[in-house]
Amino acid sequence: MDECAVCGRRGVSLLWARHKERGGIWICAECWKKLYEDNMLVYGSGESGCSC
Ligand SMILES: [Zn+2]
C-alpha cells in the first residue's frame, strides 16, 4: 500500500493512523492532520480502556 487511504495520493510519506470508523489506515500527513483536527483518530494506541 503506497497511497493515502483518504485522498488516494501516491508518492507521499504515509503515516499509520487508527480511524474511529475505518480502523487502521495509512494516510498522508495532510489527511492525518485533518482527521486529527476532526477528532476522527483513536488515541492511546497500545492502551486499552475508555478515554472518558
Ligand atoms: Zn491523504
mmCIF file of the protein (N, C-alpha, C, O) and its ligand, coordinates in Angstrom:
data_MODEL
# 
_entry.id   MODEL 
# 
loop_
_entity.id 
_entity.type 
_entity.pdbx_number_of_molecules 
1 polymer     1 
2 non-polymer 1 
# 
_entity_poly.entity_id                      1 
_entity_poly.type                           'polypeptide(L)' 
_entity_poly.nstd_linkage                   no 
_entity_poly.nstd_monomer                   no 
_entity_poly.pdbx_seq_one_letter_code       MDECAVCGRRGVSLLWARHKERGGIWICAECWKKLYEDNMLVYGSGESGCSC 
_entity_poly.pdbx_seq_one_letter_code_can   MDECAVCGRRGVSLLWARHKERGGIWICAECWKKLYEDNMLVYGSGESGCSC 
_entity_poly.pdbx_strand_id                 A 
# 
loop_
_entity_poly_seq.entity_id 
_entity_poly_seq.num 
_entity_poly_seq.mon_id 
_entity_poly_seq.hetero 
1 1  MET n 
1 2  ASP n 
1 3  GLU n 
1 4  CYS n 
1 5  ALA n 
1 6  VAL n 
1 7  CYS n 
1 8  GLY n 
1 9  ARG n 
1 10 ARG n 
1 11 GLY n 
1 12 VAL n 
1 13 SER n 
1 14 LEU n 
1 15 LEU n 
1 16 TRP n 
1 17 ALA n 
1 18 ARG n 
1 19 HIS n 
1 20 LYS n 
1 21 GLU n 
1 22 ARG n 
1 23 GLY n 
1 24 GLY n 
1 25 ILE n 
1 26 TRP n 
1 27 ILE n 
1 28 CYS n 
1 29 ALA n 
1 30 GLU n 
1 31 CYS n 
1 32 TRP n 
1 33 LYS n 
1 34 LYS n 
1 35 LEU n 
1 36 TYR n 
1 37 GLU n 
1 38 ASP n 
1 39 ASN n 
1 40 MET n 
1 41 LEU n 
1 42 VAL n 
1 43 TYR n 
1 44 GLY n 
1 45 SER n 
1 46 GLY n 
1 47 GLU n 
1 48 SER n 
1 49 GLY n 
1 50 CYS n 
1 51 SER n 
1 52 CYS n 
# 
loop_
_struct_asym.id 
_struct_asym.entity_id 
A 1 
B 2 
# 
loop_
_chem_comp.id 
_chem_comp.type 
_chem_comp.mon_nstd_flag 
ALA 'L-peptide linking' y 
ARG 'L-peptide linking' y 
ASN 'L-peptide linking' y 
ASP 'L-peptide linking' y 
CYS 'L-peptide linking' y 
GLU 'L-peptide linking' y 
GLY 'peptide linking'   y 
HIS 'L-peptide linking' y 
ILE 'L-peptide linking' y 
LEU 'L-peptide linking' y 
LYS 'L-peptide linking' y 
MET 'L-peptide linking' y 
SER 'L-peptide linking' y 
TRP 'L-peptide linking' y 
TYR 'L-peptide linking' y 
VAL 'L-peptide linking' y 
ZN  non-polymer         . 
# 
_pdbx_entity_nonpoly.entity_id   2 
_pdbx_entity_nonpoly.name        ? 
_pdbx_entity_nonpoly.comp_id     ZN 
# 
_pdbx_nonpoly_scheme.asym_id         B 
_pdbx_nonpoly_scheme.entity_id       2 
_pdbx_nonpoly_scheme.mon_id          ZN 
_pdbx_nonpoly_scheme.ndb_seq_num     1 
_pdbx_nonpoly_scheme.pdb_seq_num     101 
_pdbx_nonpoly_scheme.auth_seq_num    101 
_pdbx_nonpoly_scheme.pdb_mon_id      ZN 
_pdbx_nonpoly_scheme.auth_mon_id     ZN 
_pdbx_nonpoly_scheme.pdb_strand_id   A 
_pdbx_nonpoly_scheme.pdb_ins_code    . 
# 
loop_
_atom_site.group_PDB 
_atom_site.id 
_atom_site.type_symbol 
_atom_site.label_atom_id 
_atom_site.label_alt_id 
_atom_site.label_comp_id 
_atom_site.label_asym_id 
_atom_site.label_entity_id 
_atom_site.label_seq_id 
_atom_site.pdbx_PDB_ins_code 
_atom_site.Cartn_x 
_atom_site.Cartn_y 
_atom_site.Cartn_z 
_atom_site.occupancy 
_atom_site.B_iso_or_equiv 
_atom_site.pdbx_formal_charge 
_atom_site.auth_seq_id 
_atom_site.auth_comp_id 
_atom_site.auth_asym_id 
_atom_site.auth_atom_id 
_atom_site.pdbx_PDB_model_num 
ATOM   1   N  N  . MET A 1 1  ? 0.847   -1.201 0.000  1.00 0.00 ? 1   MET A N  1 
ATOM   2   C  CA . MET A 1 1  ? 0.000   0.000  0.000  1.00 0.00 ? 1   MET A CA 1 
ATOM   3   C  C  . MET A 1 1  ? 0.881   1.249  0.000  1.00 0.00 ? 1   MET A C  1 
ATOM   4   O  O  . MET A 1 1  ? 1.614   1.501  0.956  1.00 0.00 ? 1   MET A O  1 
ATOM   5   N  N  . ASP A 1 2  ? 0.804   2.000  -1.044 1.00 0.00 ? 2   ASP A N  1 
ATOM   6   C  CA . ASP A 1 2  ? 1.647   3.175  -1.115 1.00 0.00 ? 2   ASP A CA 1 
ATOM   7   C  C  . ASP A 1 2  ? 0.838   4.410  -1.466 1.00 0.00 ? 2   ASP A C  1 
ATOM   8   O  O  . ASP A 1 2  ? 1.363   5.400  -1.976 1.00 0.00 ? 2   ASP A O  1 
ATOM   9   N  N  . GLU A 1 3  ? -0.438  4.325  -1.183 1.00 0.00 ? 3   GLU A N  1 
ATOM   10  C  CA . GLU A 1 3  ? -1.250  5.508  -1.434 1.00 0.00 ? 3   GLU A CA 1 
ATOM   11  C  C  . GLU A 1 3  ? -2.112  5.812  -0.216 1.00 0.00 ? 3   GLU A C  1 
ATOM   12  O  O  . GLU A 1 3  ? -2.481  4.926  0.555  1.00 0.00 ? 3   GLU A O  1 
ATOM   13  N  N  . CYS A 1 4  ? -2.412  7.077  -0.075 1.00 0.00 ? 4   CYS A N  1 
ATOM   14  C  CA . CYS A 1 4  ? -3.207  7.528  1.060  1.00 0.00 ? 4   CYS A CA 1 
ATOM   15  C  C  . CYS A 1 4  ? -4.605  6.928  0.996  1.00 0.00 ? 4   CYS A C  1 
ATOM   16  O  O  . CYS A 1 4  ? -5.249  6.946  -0.053 1.00 0.00 ? 4   CYS A O  1 
ATOM   17  N  N  . ALA A 1 5  ? -5.066  6.400  2.120  1.00 0.00 ? 5   ALA A N  1 
ATOM   18  C  CA . ALA A 1 5  ? -6.371  5.755  2.151  1.00 0.00 ? 5   ALA A CA 1 
ATOM   19  C  C  . ALA A 1 5  ? -7.513  6.760  2.091  1.00 0.00 ? 5   ALA A C  1 
ATOM   20  O  O  . ALA A 1 5  ? -8.666  6.392  1.867  1.00 0.00 ? 5   ALA A O  1 
ATOM   21  N  N  . VAL A 1 6  ? -7.186  8.010  2.289  1.00 0.00 ? 6   VAL A N  1 
ATOM   22  C  CA . VAL A 1 6  ? -8.236  9.036  2.294  1.00 0.00 ? 6   VAL A CA 1 
ATOM   23  C  C  . VAL A 1 6  ? -8.309  9.756  0.950  1.00 0.00 ? 6   VAL A C  1 
ATOM   24  O  O  . VAL A 1 6  ? -9.363  9.803  0.315  1.00 0.00 ? 6   VAL A O  1 
ATOM   25  N  N  . CYS A 1 7  ? -7.189  10.309 0.529  1.00 0.00 ? 7   CYS A N  1 
ATOM   26  C  CA . CYS A 1 7  ? -7.212  11.106 -0.701 1.00 0.00 ? 7   CYS A CA 1 
ATOM   27  C  C  . CYS A 1 7  ? -6.642  10.341 -1.893 1.00 0.00 ? 7   CYS A C  1 
ATOM   28  O  O  . CYS A 1 7  ? -6.765  10.788 -3.033 1.00 0.00 ? 7   CYS A O  1 
ATOM   29  N  N  . GLY A 1 8  ? -6.010  9.173  -1.630 1.00 0.00 ? 8   GLY A N  1 
ATOM   30  C  CA . GLY A 1 8  ? -5.504  8.360  -2.723 1.00 0.00 ? 8   GLY A CA 1 
ATOM   31  C  C  . GLY A 1 8  ? -4.212  8.870  -3.334 1.00 0.00 ? 8   GLY A C  1 
ATOM   32  O  O  . GLY A 1 8  ? -3.785  8.373  -4.376 1.00 0.00 ? 8   GLY A O  1 
ATOM   33  N  N  . ARG A 1 9  ? -3.589  9.843  -2.711 1.00 0.00 ? 9   ARG A N  1 
ATOM   34  C  CA . ARG A 1 9  ? -2.360  10.408 -3.250 1.00 0.00 ? 9   ARG A CA 1 
ATOM   35  C  C  . ARG A 1 9  ? -1.217  9.391  -3.176 1.00 0.00 ? 9   ARG A C  1 
ATOM   36  O  O  . ARG A 1 9  ? -1.106  8.633  -2.213 1.00 0.00 ? 9   ARG A O  1 
ATOM   37  N  N  . ARG A 1 10 ? -0.393  9.389  -4.185 1.00 0.00 ? 10  ARG A N  1 
ATOM   38  C  CA . ARG A 1 10 ? 0.759   8.492  -4.223 1.00 0.00 ? 10  ARG A CA 1 
ATOM   39  C  C  . ARG A 1 10 ? 2.046   9.283  -4.129 1.00 0.00 ? 10  ARG A C  1 
ATOM   40  O  O  . ARG A 1 10 ? 2.081   10.487 -4.382 1.00 0.00 ? 10  ARG A O  1 
ATOM   41  N  N  . GLY A 1 11 ? 3.094   8.584  -3.761 1.00 0.00 ? 11  GLY A N  1 
ATOM   42  C  CA . GLY A 1 11 ? 4.396   9.229  -3.746 1.00 0.00 ? 11  GLY A CA 1 
ATOM   43  C  C  . GLY A 1 11 ? 4.613   10.150 -2.565 1.00 0.00 ? 11  GLY A C  1 
ATOM   44  O  O  . GLY A 1 11 ? 5.514   10.989 -2.579 1.00 0.00 ? 11  GLY A O  1 
ATOM   45  N  N  . VAL A 1 12 ? 3.793   9.997  -1.550 1.00 0.00 ? 12  VAL A N  1 
ATOM   46  C  CA . VAL A 1 12 ? 3.982   10.797 -0.343 1.00 0.00 ? 12  VAL A CA 1 
ATOM   47  C  C  . VAL A 1 12 ? 4.278   9.861  0.819  1.00 0.00 ? 12  VAL A C  1 
ATOM   48  O  O  . VAL A 1 12 ? 3.936   8.679  0.775  1.00 0.00 ? 12  VAL A O  1 
ATOM   49  N  N  . SER A 1 13 ? 4.905   10.385 1.842  1.00 0.00 ? 13  SER A N  1 
ATOM   50  C  CA . SER A 1 13 ? 5.170   9.559  3.014  1.00 0.00 ? 13  SER A CA 1 
ATOM   51  C  C  . SER A 1 13 ? 3.872   9.380  3.782  1.00 0.00 ? 13  SER A C  1 
ATOM   52  O  O  . SER A 1 13 ? 3.138   10.335 4.037  1.00 0.00 ? 13  SER A O  1 
ATOM   53  N  N  . LEU A 1 14 ? 3.609   8.131  4.144  1.00 0.00 ? 14  LEU A N  1 
ATOM   54  C  CA . LEU A 1 14 ? 2.347   7.829  4.800  1.00 0.00 ? 14  LEU A CA 1 
ATOM   55  C  C  . LEU A 1 14 ? 2.526   7.589  6.291  1.00 0.00 ? 14  LEU A C  1 
ATOM   56  O  O  . LEU A 1 14 ? 3.568   7.125  6.752  1.00 0.00 ? 14  LEU A O  1 
ATOM   57  N  N  . LEU A 1 15 ? 1.497   7.914  7.007  1.00 0.00 ? 15  LEU A N  1 
ATOM   58  C  CA . LEU A 1 15 ? 1.504   7.717  8.452  1.00 0.00 ? 15  LEU A CA 1 
ATOM   59  C  C  . LEU A 1 15 ? 0.425   6.709  8.815  1.00 0.00 ? 15  LEU A C  1 
ATOM   60  O  O  . LEU A 1 15 ? -0.655  6.677  8.226  1.00 0.00 ? 15  LEU A O  1 
ATOM   61  N  N  . TRP A 1 16 ? 0.752   5.892  9.797  1.00 0.00 ? 16  TRP A N  1 
ATOM   62  C  CA . TRP A 1 16 ? -0.244  4.931  10.278 1.00 0.00 ? 16  TRP A CA 1 
ATOM   63  C  C  . TRP A 1 16 ? -1.180  5.648  11.241 1.00 0.00 ? 16  TRP A C  1 
ATOM   64  O  O  . TRP A 1 16 ? -0.739  6.373  12.133 1.00 0.00 ? 16  TRP A O  1 
ATOM   65  N  N  . ALA A 1 17 ? -2.461  5.437  11.050 1.00 0.00 ? 17  ALA A N  1 
ATOM   66  C  CA . ALA A 1 17 ? -3.422  6.064  11.947 1.00 0.00 ? 17  ALA A CA 1 
ATOM   67  C  C  . ALA A 1 17 ? -4.569  5.098  12.205 1.00 0.00 ? 17  ALA A C  1 
ATOM   68  O  O  . ALA A 1 17 ? -4.907  4.270  11.360 1.00 0.00 ? 17  ALA A O  1 
ATOM   69  N  N  . ARG A 1 18 ? -5.147  5.217  13.361 1.00 0.00 ? 18  ARG A N  1 
ATOM   70  C  CA . ARG A 1 18 ? -6.297  4.362  13.668 1.00 0.00 ? 18  ARG A CA 1 
ATOM   71  C  C  . ARG A 1 18 ? -7.555  5.220  13.597 1.00 0.00 ? 18  ARG A C  1 
ATOM   72  O  O  . ARG A 1 18 ? -7.817  6.068  14.450 1.00 0.00 ? 18  ARG A O  1 
ATOM   73  N  N  . HIS A 1 19 ? -8.305  4.964  12.561 1.00 0.00 ? 19  HIS A N  1 
ATOM   74  C  CA . HIS A 1 19 ? -9.513  5.747  12.320 1.00 0.00 ? 19  HIS A CA 1 
ATOM   75  C  C  . HIS A 1 19 ? -10.665 5.171  13.132 1.00 0.00 ? 19  HIS A C  1 
ATOM   76  O  O  . HIS A 1 19 ? -10.784 3.955  13.281 1.00 0.00 ? 19  HIS A O  1 
ATOM   77  N  N  . LYS A 1 20 ? -11.501 6.042  13.649 1.00 0.00 ? 20  LYS A N  1 
ATOM   78  C  CA . LYS A 1 20 ? -12.593 5.597  14.517 1.00 0.00 ? 20  LYS A CA 1 
ATOM   79  C  C  . LYS A 1 20 ? -13.580 4.703  13.799 1.00 0.00 ? 20  LYS A C  1 
ATOM   80  O  O  . LYS A 1 20 ? -14.182 3.823  14.415 1.00 0.00 ? 20  LYS A O  1 
ATOM   81  N  N  . GLU A 1 21 ? -13.758 4.918  12.496 1.00 0.00 ? 21  GLU A N  1 
ATOM   82  C  CA . GLU A 1 21 ? -14.738 4.137  11.752 1.00 0.00 ? 21  GLU A CA 1 
ATOM   83  C  C  . GLU A 1 21 ? -14.098 3.118  10.822 1.00 0.00 ? 21  GLU A C  1 
ATOM   84  O  O  . GLU A 1 21 ? -14.671 2.059  10.567 1.00 0.00 ? 21  GLU A O  1 
ATOM   85  N  N  . ARG A 1 22 ? -12.915 3.433  10.318 1.00 0.00 ? 22  ARG A N  1 
ATOM   86  C  CA . ARG A 1 22 ? -12.291 2.585  9.317  1.00 0.00 ? 22  ARG A CA 1 
ATOM   87  C  C  . ARG A 1 22 ? -11.185 1.718  9.866  1.00 0.00 ? 22  ARG A C  1 
ATOM   88  O  O  . ARG A 1 22 ? -10.665 0.857  9.155  1.00 0.00 ? 22  ARG A O  1 
ATOM   89  N  N  . GLY A 1 23 ? -10.811 1.926  11.123 1.00 0.00 ? 23  GLY A N  1 
ATOM   90  C  CA . GLY A 1 23 ? -9.739  1.121  11.689 1.00 0.00 ? 23  GLY A CA 1 
ATOM   91  C  C  . GLY A 1 23 ? -8.384  1.652  11.266 1.00 0.00 ? 23  GLY A C  1 
ATOM   92  O  O  . GLY A 1 23 ? -8.234  2.830  10.942 1.00 0.00 ? 23  GLY A O  1 
ATOM   93  N  N  . GLY A 1 24 ? -7.382  0.752  11.275 1.00 0.00 ? 24  GLY A N  1 
ATOM   94  C  CA . GLY A 1 24 ? -6.032  1.178  10.941 1.00 0.00 ? 24  GLY A CA 1 
ATOM   95  C  C  . GLY A 1 24 ? -5.878  1.469  9.458  1.00 0.00 ? 24  GLY A C  1 
ATOM   96  O  O  . GLY A 1 24 ? -6.204  0.626  8.622  1.00 0.00 ? 24  GLY A O  1 
ATOM   97  N  N  . ILE A 1 25 ? -5.396  2.628  9.134  1.00 0.00 ? 25  ILE A N  1 
ATOM   98  C  CA . ILE A 1 25 ? -5.209  3.006  7.737  1.00 0.00 ? 25  ILE A CA 1 
ATOM   99  C  C  . ILE A 1 25 ? -3.908  3.772  7.581  1.00 0.00 ? 25  ILE A C  1 
ATOM   100 O  O  . ILE A 1 25 ? -3.376  4.329  8.542  1.00 0.00 ? 25  ILE A O  1 
ATOM   101 N  N  . TRP A 1 26 ? -3.407  3.790  6.354  1.00 0.00 ? 26  TRP A N  1 
ATOM   102 C  CA . TRP A 1 26 ? -2.227  4.584  6.035  1.00 0.00 ? 26  TRP A CA 1 
ATOM   103 C  C  . TRP A 1 26 ? -2.692  5.846  5.346  1.00 0.00 ? 26  TRP A C  1 
ATOM   104 O  O  . TRP A 1 26 ? -3.393  5.792  4.335  1.00 0.00 ? 26  TRP A O  1 
ATOM   105 N  N  . ILE A 1 27 ? -2.307  6.965  5.887  1.00 0.00 ? 27  ILE A N  1 
ATOM   106 C  CA . ILE A 1 27 ? -2.740  8.231  5.298  1.00 0.00 ? 27  ILE A CA 1 
ATOM   107 C  C  . ILE A 1 27 ? -1.571  9.203  5.242  1.00 0.00 ? 27  ILE A C  1 
ATOM   108 O  O  . ILE A 1 27 ? -0.581  9.049  5.958  1.00 0.00 ? 27  ILE A O  1 
ATOM   109 N  N  . CYS A 1 28 ? -1.701  10.193 4.389  1.00 0.00 ? 28  CYS A N  1 
ATOM   110 C  CA . CYS A 1 28 ? -0.639  11.177 4.260  1.00 0.00 ? 28  CYS A CA 1 
ATOM   111 C  C  . CYS A 1 28 ? -0.737  12.187 5.411  1.00 0.00 ? 28  CYS A C  1 
ATOM   112 O  O  . CYS A 1 28 ? -1.745  12.251 6.115  1.00 0.00 ? 28  CYS A O  1 
ATOM   113 N  N  . ALA A 1 29 ? 0.300   12.949 5.578  1.00 0.00 ? 29  ALA A N  1 
ATOM   114 C  CA . ALA A 1 29 ? 0.361   13.876 6.708  1.00 0.00 ? 29  ALA A CA 1 
ATOM   115 C  C  . ALA A 1 29 ? -0.769  14.898 6.673  1.00 0.00 ? 29  ALA A C  1 
ATOM   116 O  O  . ALA A 1 29 ? -1.278  15.322 7.711  1.00 0.00 ? 29  ALA A O  1 
ATOM   117 N  N  . GLU A 1 30 ? -1.142  15.278 5.481  1.00 0.00 ? 30  GLU A N  1 
ATOM   118 C  CA . GLU A 1 30 ? -2.213  16.260 5.345  1.00 0.00 ? 30  GLU A CA 1 
ATOM   119 C  C  . GLU A 1 30 ? -3.537  15.712 5.866  1.00 0.00 ? 30  GLU A C  1 
ATOM   120 O  O  . GLU A 1 30 ? -4.238  16.365 6.638  1.00 0.00 ? 30  GLU A O  1 
ATOM   121 N  N  . CYS A 1 31 ? -3.859  14.506 5.429  1.00 0.00 ? 31  CYS A N  1 
ATOM   122 C  CA . CYS A 1 31 ? -5.108  13.888 5.868  1.00 0.00 ? 31  CYS A CA 1 
ATOM   123 C  C  . CYS A 1 31 ? -5.047  13.552 7.344  1.00 0.00 ? 31  CYS A C  1 
ATOM   124 O  O  . CYS A 1 31 ? -6.051  13.634 8.052  1.00 0.00 ? 31  CYS A O  1 
ATOM   125 N  N  . TRP A 1 32 ? -3.867  13.175 7.805  1.00 0.00 ? 32  TRP A N  1 
ATOM   126 C  CA . TRP A 1 32 ? -3.713  12.862 9.221  1.00 0.00 ? 32  TRP A CA 1 
ATOM   127 C  C  . TRP A 1 32 ? -4.082  14.087 10.056 1.00 0.00 ? 32  TRP A C  1 
ATOM   128 O  O  . TRP A 1 32 ? -4.822  13.999 11.037 1.00 0.00 ? 32  TRP A O  1 
ATOM   129 N  N  . LYS A 1 33 ? -3.549  15.218 9.641  1.00 0.00 ? 33  LYS A N  1 
ATOM   130 C  CA . LYS A 1 33 ? -3.804  16.461 10.363 1.00 0.00 ? 33  LYS A CA 1 
ATOM   131 C  C  . LYS A 1 33 ? -5.298  16.799 10.340 1.00 0.00 ? 33  LYS A C  1 
ATOM   132 O  O  . LYS A 1 33 ? -5.880  17.236 11.333 1.00 0.00 ? 33  LYS A O  1 
ATOM   133 N  N  . LYS A 1 34 ? -5.882  16.578 9.181  1.00 0.00 ? 34  LYS A N  1 
ATOM   134 C  CA . LYS A 1 34 ? -7.294  16.886 9.020  1.00 0.00 ? 34  LYS A CA 1 
ATOM   135 C  C  . LYS A 1 34 ? -8.150  16.005 9.935  1.00 0.00 ? 34  LYS A C  1 
ATOM   136 O  O  . LYS A 1 34 ? -9.034  16.489 10.642 1.00 0.00 ? 34  LYS A O  1 
ATOM   137 N  N  . LEU A 1 35 ? -7.865  14.702 9.904  1.00 0.00 ? 35  LEU A N  1 
ATOM   138 C  CA . LEU A 1 35 ? -8.627  13.781 10.734 1.00 0.00 ? 35  LEU A CA 1 
ATOM   139 C  C  . LEU A 1 35 ? -8.375  14.040 12.214 1.00 0.00 ? 35  LEU A C  1 
ATOM   140 O  O  . LEU A 1 35 ? -9.265  13.917 13.056 1.00 0.00 ? 35  LEU A O  1 
ATOM   141 N  N  . TYR A 1 36 ? -7.141  14.399 12.492 1.00 0.00 ? 36  TYR A N  1 
ATOM   142 C  CA . TYR A 1 36 ? -6.792  14.707 13.874 1.00 0.00 ? 36  TYR A CA 1 
ATOM   143 C  C  . TYR A 1 36 ? -7.622  15.885 14.380 1.00 0.00 ? 36  TYR A C  1 
ATOM   144 O  O  . TYR A 1 36 ? -8.155  15.856 15.489 1.00 0.00 ? 36  TYR A O  1 
ATOM   145 N  N  . GLU A 1 37 ? -7.717  16.906 13.557 1.00 0.00 ? 37  GLU A N  1 
ATOM   146 C  CA . GLU A 1 37 ? -8.478  18.094 13.942 1.00 0.00 ? 37  GLU A CA 1 
ATOM   147 C  C  . GLU A 1 37 ? -9.969  17.803 14.017 1.00 0.00 ? 37  GLU A C  1 
ATOM   148 O  O  . GLU A 1 37 ? -10.700 18.425 14.788 1.00 0.00 ? 37  GLU A O  1 
ATOM   149 N  N  . ASP A 1 38 ? -10.410 16.844 13.199 1.00 0.00 ? 38  ASP A N  1 
ATOM   150 C  CA . ASP A 1 38 ? -11.822 16.459 13.225 1.00 0.00 ? 38  ASP A CA 1 
ATOM   151 C  C  . ASP A 1 38 ? -12.100 15.441 14.321 1.00 0.00 ? 38  ASP A C  1 
ATOM   152 O  O  . ASP A 1 38 ? -13.230 14.984 14.494 1.00 0.00 ? 38  ASP A O  1 
ATOM   153 N  N  . ASN A 1 39 ? -11.046 15.094 15.059 1.00 0.00 ? 39  ASN A N  1 
ATOM   154 C  CA . ASN A 1 39 ? -11.182 14.135 16.152 1.00 0.00 ? 39  ASN A CA 1 
ATOM   155 C  C  . ASN A 1 39 ? -11.666 12.767 15.669 1.00 0.00 ? 39  ASN A C  1 
ATOM   156 O  O  . ASN A 1 39 ? -12.493 12.120 16.310 1.00 0.00 ? 39  ASN A O  1 
ATOM   157 N  N  . MET A 1 40 ? -11.130 12.347 14.526 1.00 0.00 ? 40  MET A N  1 
ATOM   158 C  CA . MET A 1 40 ? -11.542 11.068 13.966 1.00 0.00 ? 40  MET A CA 1 
ATOM   159 C  C  . MET A 1 40 ? -10.509 9.974  14.197 1.00 0.00 ? 40  MET A C  1 
ATOM   160 O  O  . MET A 1 40 ? -10.692 8.840  13.754 1.00 0.00 ? 40  MET A O  1 
ATOM   161 N  N  . LEU A 1 41 ? -9.440  10.305 14.881 1.00 0.00 ? 41  LEU A N  1 
ATOM   162 C  CA . LEU A 1 41 ? -8.408  9.321  15.143 1.00 0.00 ? 41  LEU A CA 1 
ATOM   163 C  C  . LEU A 1 41 ? -8.507  8.807  16.567 1.00 0.00 ? 41  LEU A C  1 
ATOM   164 O  O  . LEU A 1 41 ? -8.872  9.536  17.489 1.00 0.00 ? 41  LEU A O  1 
ATOM   165 N  N  . VAL A 1 42 ? -8.172  7.531  16.724 1.00 0.00 ? 42  VAL A N  1 
ATOM   166 C  CA . VAL A 1 42 ? -8.208  6.933  18.047 1.00 0.00 ? 42  VAL A CA 1 
ATOM   167 C  C  . VAL A 1 42 ? -6.865  7.153  18.733 1.00 0.00 ? 42  VAL A C  1 
ATOM   168 O  O  . VAL A 1 42 ? -5.812  6.886  18.152 1.00 0.00 ? 42  VAL A O  1 
ATOM   169 N  N  . TYR A 1 43 ? -6.906  7.622  19.926 1.00 0.00 ? 43  TYR A N  1 
ATOM   170 C  CA . TYR A 1 43 ? -5.679  7.928  20.648 1.00 0.00 ? 43  TYR A CA 1 
ATOM   171 C  C  . TYR A 1 43 ? -5.299  6.797  21.593 1.00 0.00 ? 43  TYR A C  1 
ATOM   172 O  O  . TYR A 1 43 ? -6.052  5.844  21.793 1.00 0.00 ? 43  TYR A O  1 
ATOM   173 N  N  . GLY A 1 44 ? -4.142  6.928  22.149 1.00 0.00 ? 44  GLY A N  1 
ATOM   174 C  CA . GLY A 1 44 ? -3.697  5.993  23.181 1.00 0.00 ? 44  GLY A CA 1 
ATOM   175 C  C  . GLY A 1 44 ? -3.506  4.594  22.661 1.00 0.00 ? 44  GLY A C  1 
ATOM   176 O  O  . GLY A 1 44 ? -3.886  3.635  23.332 1.00 0.00 ? 44  GLY A O  1 
ATOM   177 N  N  . SER A 1 45 ? -2.919  4.443  21.469 1.00 0.00 ? 45  SER A N  1 
ATOM   178 C  CA . SER A 1 45 ? -2.689  3.119  20.927 1.00 0.00 ? 45  SER A CA 1 
ATOM   179 C  C  . SER A 1 45 ? -1.773  2.346  21.863 1.00 0.00 ? 45  SER A C  1 
ATOM   180 O  O  . SER A 1 45 ? -0.813  2.896  22.402 1.00 0.00 ? 45  SER A O  1 
ATOM   181 N  N  . GLY A 1 46 ? -2.072  1.079  22.050 1.00 0.00 ? 46  GLY A N  1 
ATOM   182 C  CA . GLY A 1 46 ? -1.266  0.285  22.951 1.00 0.00 ? 46  GLY A CA 1 
ATOM   183 C  C  . GLY A 1 46 ? -1.898  0.202  24.331 1.00 0.00 ? 46  GLY A C  1 
ATOM   184 O  O  . GLY A 1 46 ? -1.521  -0.639 25.147 1.00 0.00 ? 46  GLY A O  1 
ATOM   185 N  N  . GLU A 1 47 ? -2.831  1.051  24.578 1.00 0.00 ? 47  GLU A N  1 
ATOM   186 C  CA . GLU A 1 47 ? -3.511  1.004  25.866 1.00 0.00 ? 47  GLU A CA 1 
ATOM   187 C  C  . GLU A 1 47 ? -4.987  0.696  25.642 1.00 0.00 ? 47  GLU A C  1 
ATOM   188 O  O  . GLU A 1 47 ? -5.604  1.201  24.704 1.00 0.00 ? 47  GLU A O  1 
ATOM   189 N  N  . SER A 1 48 ? -5.527  -0.114 26.491 1.00 0.00 ? 48  SER A N  1 
ATOM   190 C  CA . SER A 1 48 ? -6.957  -0.391 26.372 1.00 0.00 ? 48  SER A CA 1 
ATOM   191 C  C  . SER A 1 48 ? -7.682  0.336  27.488 1.00 0.00 ? 48  SER A C  1 
ATOM   192 O  O  . SER A 1 48 ? -7.103  0.699  28.511 1.00 0.00 ? 48  SER A O  1 
ATOM   193 N  N  . GLY A 1 49 ? -8.924  0.529  27.262 1.00 0.00 ? 49  GLY A N  1 
ATOM   194 C  CA . GLY A 1 49 ? -9.689  1.241  28.280 1.00 0.00 ? 49  GLY A CA 1 
ATOM   195 C  C  . GLY A 1 49 ? -10.360 2.453  27.680 1.00 0.00 ? 49  GLY A C  1 
ATOM   196 O  O  . GLY A 1 49 ? -9.964  2.918  26.611 1.00 0.00 ? 49  GLY A O  1 
ATOM   197 N  N  . CYS A 1 50 ? -11.345 2.958  28.334 1.00 0.00 ? 50  CYS A N  1 
ATOM   198 C  CA . CYS A 1 50 ? -12.081 4.084  27.790 1.00 0.00 ? 50  CYS A CA 1 
ATOM   199 C  C  . CYS A 1 50 ? -11.343 5.390  28.011 1.00 0.00 ? 50  CYS A C  1 
ATOM   200 O  O  . CYS A 1 50 ? -10.514 5.515  28.912 1.00 0.00 ? 50  CYS A O  1 
ATOM   201 N  N  . SER A 1 51 ? -11.659 6.341  27.181 1.00 0.00 ? 51  SER A N  1 
ATOM   202 C  CA . SER A 1 51 ? -10.962 7.611  27.239 1.00 0.00 ? 51  SER A CA 1 
ATOM   203 C  C  . SER A 1 51 ? -11.841 8.694  27.841 1.00 0.00 ? 51  SER A C  1 
ATOM   204 O  O  . SER A 1 51 ? -11.712 9.881  27.540 1.00 0.00 ? 51  SER A O  1 
ATOM   205 N  N  . CYS A 1 52 ? -12.740 8.235  28.708 1.00 0.00 ? 52  CYS A N  1 
ATOM   206 C  CA . CYS A 1 52 ? -13.650 9.231  29.253 1.00 0.00 ? 52  CYS A CA 1 
ATOM   207 C  C  . CYS A 1 52 ? -13.055 9.924  30.474 1.00 0.00 ? 52  CYS A C  1 
ATOM   208 O  O  . CYS A 1 52 ? -13.694 10.797 31.061 1.00 0.00 ? 52  CYS A O  1 
HETATM 209 ZN ZN . ZN  B 2 .  ? -4.218  11.988 2.037  1.00 0.00 2 101 ZN  A ZN 1 
# 
